[in-house]
Amino acid sequence: MKCVIIDDEPLAIDVIKSYCERMDFLEVIGVFTNAIDAHSLLNTEQVDLIFLDIEMPQINGIDFINSITNKPLFIFTTAYSDYAVEGFELNAVDYLMKPIPYHRFVKSVLRAKEIMNFKNNQITSLMNTFPAFGSTTEEPKLIFLKSDYENVRVDVNDIKYVQGLKDYLKVNLESTRKSIITLSNFKDISEKLPKHNFVRIHKSYLVNIHHIKSVQKSRVVIGEEKIPIGESFRNDFFKRLGI
């Protein structure tokens, strides 16, 4: 697991880094004393786990996590217990109180590893159900979407989901973390998209199965976004996933 440590206390950084070096599945790829400085790394590298202090200058750990669109797993490391409830409401893996005992650190990172393995198994299951997801021999398929006064080129693999907005569609993208508004309908865009990747799950949503993190009874999770599953679409969607 690729890890980042964010803490304004050098001693705390040294302790966490030394603990990580004792775990053969952890690799520290970044150390920061300021959360703002970590943003560029999160945007360019695959980060699996963040060890994050809460009380820091400029931006605290909770505000920093709330500023991230696609959150890695994260563990709060702090000397203050006041934020524990808020931390867990943000789906933190754990909340470690300083000074951090090694046995608590081990328990926490093993929990993070278990969560990551569970997510990876779900993705692998989807890729086995739809083998085209794992294909590396085909070039990414590109489509053009009319937006305002130009036609924008879009890699279909970059599309997370499409949302209907009356006469328009909002195409949400992964790489730019932005969206494209296009004057179109689901019928027209479905004809442009590969059917083995995209499925309609609601009258207002078409999703890319490759980007689904988890599936719940009445919604799917893509990144940090929860998208509803329409009653009339549920059976066909679940049958297609084999669940």
HUDAPE-V56108 format. One record per pair of residues at least 24 apart in sequence whose ideal C-beta (glycine too) atoms are under 10 Angstrom apart, sorted by the first residue. I is the first residue (numbers start at 1). J is the second residue. D is the distance in whole Angstrom. If there is no record, write none. Layout:
BEGIN
I,J,D + I,J,D
END
This chain:
BEGIN
1,25,6 + 1,26,6 + 1,27,7 + 1,28,10 + 1,47,9 + 1,48,4 + 1,49,5 + 1,72,9 + 1,73,8 + 1,109,8 + 1,112,7 + 1,113,6 + 1,116,6 + 1,117,10 + 2,26,8 + 2,27,5 + 2,28,8 + 2,29,5 + 2,30,9 + 2,45,7 + 2,46,6 + 2,47,6 + 2,48,5 + 2,49,7 + 2,72,9 + 3,27,6 + 3,28,5 + 3,29,7 + 3,30,8 + 3,31,10 + 3,47,7 + 3,48,7 + 3,49,5 + 3,50,7 + 3,51,7 + 3,72,9 + 3,73,9 + 3,75,9 + 3,109,9 + 3,112,9 + 4,28,7 + 4,29,7 + 4,30,4 + 4,31,7 + 4,32,7 + 4,38,6 + 4,41,7 + 4,42,7 + 4,45,9 + 4,47,5 + 4,48,9 + 4,49,8 + 4,50,5 + 4,51,7 + 4,52,8 + 4,72,8 + 4,74,9 + 5,29,10 + 5,30,7 + 5,31,5 + 5,32,7 + 5,33,9 + 5,38,9 + 5,49,10 + 5,50,8 + 5,51,5 + 5,52,8 + 5,53,9 + 5,77,8 + 6,30,8 + 6,31,8 + 6,32,5 + 6,33,8 + 6,34,8 + 6,35,5 + 6,36,10 + 6,37,8 + 6,38,5 + 6,50,6 + 6,51,7 + 6,52,5 + 6,53,6 + 6,56,7 + 6,61,7 + 6,64,7 + 6,74,9 + 6,77,9 + 7,31,8 + 7,32,8 + 7,33,7 + 7,34,10 + 7,35,9 + 7,51,7 + 7,52,8 + 7,53,4 + 7,54,10 + 7,55,10 + 7,56,7 + 7,61,9 + 7,77,7 + 7,78,9 + 7,98,9 + 8,32,9 + 8,33,5 + 8,34,7 + 8,35,9 + 8,53,6 + 8,55,8 + 8,56,5 + 8,57,6 + 8,58,9 + 9,33,8 + 9,53,7 + 9,55,10 + 9,56,9 + 9,77,10 + 9,79,9 + 9,98,8 + 11,98,9 + 11,99,9 + 12,51,9 + 12,53,7 + 12,77,7 + 12,78,9 + 12,79,9 + 12,98,6 + 12,99,8 + 12,100,8 + 13,51,9 + 13,53,9 + 13,77,10 + 15,77,9 + 15,98,8 + 15,99,7 + 15,100,6 + 15,102,9 + 15,105,9 + 16,51,5 + 16,53,10 + 16,75,9 + 16,77,6 + 16,96,9 + 16,98,10 + 16,100,7 + 16,105,8 + 17,51,9 + 18,102,9 + 18,105,10 + 19,51,9 + 19,100,8 + 19,101,10 + 19,102,6 + 19,104,10 + 19,105,5 + 19,106,8 + 19,108,10 + 19,109,8 + 20,49,9 + 20,51,8 + 20,105,9 + 20,109,8 + 22,102,8 + 22,105,9 + 22,106,9 + 23,105,9 + 23,106,7 + 23,109,6 + 23,110,9 + 23,113,9 + 25,109,8 + 25,110,9 + 25,112,10 + 25,113,6 + 25,116,10 + 26,51,10 + 26,109,6 + 26,112,9 + 26,113,9 + 32,56,10 + 33,57,9 + 34,58,6 + 34,59,8 + 34,64,10 + 35,59,5 + 35,60,8 + 35,61,7 + 35,63,8 + 35,64,4 + 35,65,9 + 35,67,9 + 36,64,8 + 36,67,9 + 38,64,8 + 38,68,10 + 39,64,8 + 39,67,8 + 39,68,8 + 42,68,7 + 42,69,10 + 42,70,9 + 42,71,9 + 42,72,7 + 43,68,10 + 43,69,10 + 43,70,10 + 43,177,9 + 46,72,9 + 47,71,10 + 47,72,5 + 47,73,9 + 47,74,9 + 48,72,6 + 48,73,6 + 48,112,8 + 48,113,9 + 48,115,10 + 48,116,6 + 48,119,10 + 49,73,5 + 49,74,7 + 49,75,7 + 49,93,8 + 49,108,10 + 49,109,7 + 49,112,5 + 49,113,9 + 49,115,10 + 49,116,8 + 50,74,4 + 50,75,7 + 50,76,9 + 50,77,10 + 50,92,10 + 50,93,10 + 50,112,10 + 51,75,5 + 51,76,8 + 51,77,5 + 51,93,10 + 51,94,10 + 51,96,8 + 51,100,9 + 51,105,9 + 51,108,9 + 51,109,9 + 51,112,10 + 52,76,6 + 52,77,7 + 52,78,9 + 52,87,9 + 52,92,8 + 53,77,6 + 53,78,6 + 53,79,9 + 53,80,10 + 53,98,9 + 54,78,4 + 54,79,9 + 54,80,7 + 54,82,9 + 54,83,5 + 54,84,10 + 54,86,9 + 54,87,7 + 54,95,9 + 55,79,7 + 55,80,6 + 55,82,9 + 55,83,9 + 61,87,8 + 61,90,10 + 61,92,9 + 62,86,6 + 62,87,7 + 62,89,10 + 62,90,7 + 62,92,9 + 65,90,6 + 65,91,9 + 65,92,8 + 66,90,7 + 68,177,10 + 68,224,8 + 69,174,10 + 69,177,5 + 69,223,7 + 69,224,7 + 69,225,9 + 70,160,10 + 70,174,8 + 70,177,8 + 70,213,10 + 70,222,10 + 70,223,5 + 70,224,7 + 70,225,10 + 71,223,8 + 71,224,6 + 72,112,10 + 72,116,9 + 73,109,10 + 73,111,9 + 73,112,5 + 73,113,9 + 73,115,6 + 73,116,6 + 73,119,9 + 74,112,9 + 75,100,10 + 75,105,9 + 75,108,5 + 75,109,8 + 75,111,9 + 75,112,7 + 76,108,10 + 77,105,9 + 77,108,9 + 91,115,10 + 91,224,9 + 118,214,9 + 119,213,6 + 119,214,7 + 122,212,8 + 122,213,7 + 122,214,6 + 122,215,8 + 123,210,8 + 123,211,10 + 123,212,8 + 123,213,8 + 123,214,10 + 125,241,9 + 125,242,8 + 125,243,9 + 126,209,6 + 126,210,7 + 126,211,10 + 126,212,7 + 126,215,9 + 126,241,7 + 126,242,9 + 127,209,9 + 127,210,8 + 128,242,9 + 129,196,10 + 129,209,8 + 129,240,8 + 129,241,6 + 129,242,6 + 129,243,9 + 130,194,10 + 130,196,5 + 130,197,7 + 130,199,10 + 130,209,6 + 130,210,8 + 130,240,9 + 130,241,9 + 131,196,9 + 132,194,7 + 132,195,10 + 132,196,5 + 132,197,7 + 132,210,9 + 133,157,9 + 133,196,8 + 133,197,7 + 133,208,10 + 133,209,7 + 133,210,5 + 134,210,10 + 138,194,10 + 141,192,9 + 141,193,8 + 141,194,6 + 141,197,9 + 142,192,10 + 143,171,10 + 143,189,8 + 143,192,5 + 143,193,7 + 143,194,10 + 144,182,10 + 144,192,9 + 145,169,8 + 145,171,6 + 145,180,6 + 145,181,9 + 145,182,5 + 145,183,10 + 145,184,7 + 145,189,8 + 145,192,8 + 146,180,9 + 146,182,6 + 146,183,7 + 146,184,8 + 147,171,9 + 147,179,10 + 147,180,5 + 147,181,6 + 147,182,5 + 147,183,8 + 147,184,10 + 148,180,10 + 148,181,8 + 148,182,9 + 148,183,10 + 151,182,10 + 152,180,6 + 152,182,8 + 154,180,7 + 154,182,10 + 154,192,9 + 154,193,10 + 156,192,8 + 156,193,6 + 156,194,6 + 156,197,7 + 156,198,8 + 156,208,8 + 156,210,10 + 157,194,9 + 157,197,8 + 157,208,8 + 157,210,7 + 157,211,9 + 158,208,9 + 158,211,9 + 159,189,9 + 159,193,7 + 159,197,9 + 159,198,8 + 159,206,9 + 159,207,9 + 159,208,5 + 159,210,9 + 159,211,8 + 160,207,7 + 160,208,6 + 160,210,9 + 160,211,5 + 160,212,9 + 160,222,5 + 160,223,7 + 160,225,8 + 160,227,9 + 161,198,9 + 161,201,9 + 161,202,10 + 161,205,6 + 161,206,6 + 161,207,4 + 161,208,6 + 161,211,7 + 161,212,9 + 161,220,9 + 161,222,6 + 161,223,10 + 161,225,8 + 161,227,6 + 162,186,7 + 162,189,6 + 162,190,9 + 162,193,8 + 162,198,8 + 162,200,9 + 162,204,9 + 162,205,7 + 162,206,4 + 162,207,8 + 162,208,9 + 163,202,9 + 163,204,6 + 163,205,6 + 163,206,8 + 163,207,10 + 163,227,8 + 164,189,10 + 164,200,10 + 164,202,9 + 164,203,7 + 164,204,4 + 164,205,7 + 164,206,8 + 165,204,8 + 166,204,10 + 169,204,10 + 169,206,9 + 170,204,10 + 171,206,9 + 172,207,10 + 172,208,9 + 172,211,9 + 172,222,8 + 172,223,9 + 172,225,8 + 172,227,10 + 174,208,9 + 174,210,10 + 174,211,7 + 174,222,9 + 174,223,8 + 177,223,9 + 196,240,10 + 199,233,8 + 199,236,8 + 199,237,6 + 199,240,6 + 199,241,9 + 200,230,8 + 200,232,10 + 200,233,6 + 200,236,9 + 200,237,8 + 201,227,7 + 201,228,8 + 201,229,5 + 201,230,7 + 201,233,5 + 201,234,8 + 201,236,9 + 201,237,5 + 201,238,10 + 201,240,10 + 202,227,7 + 202,228,5 + 202,229,6 + 202,230,4 + 202,231,9 + 202,232,9 + 202,233,6 + 202,234,9 + 202,237,9 + 203,228,10 + 203,230,6 + 203,232,8 + 203,233,8 + 204,228,8 + 204,230,8 + 205,229,8 + 205,230,8 + 205,233,9 + 207,237,9 + 209,237,9 + 209,240,8 + 209,241,8 + 212,241,9 + 215,241,7 + 215,243,7
END
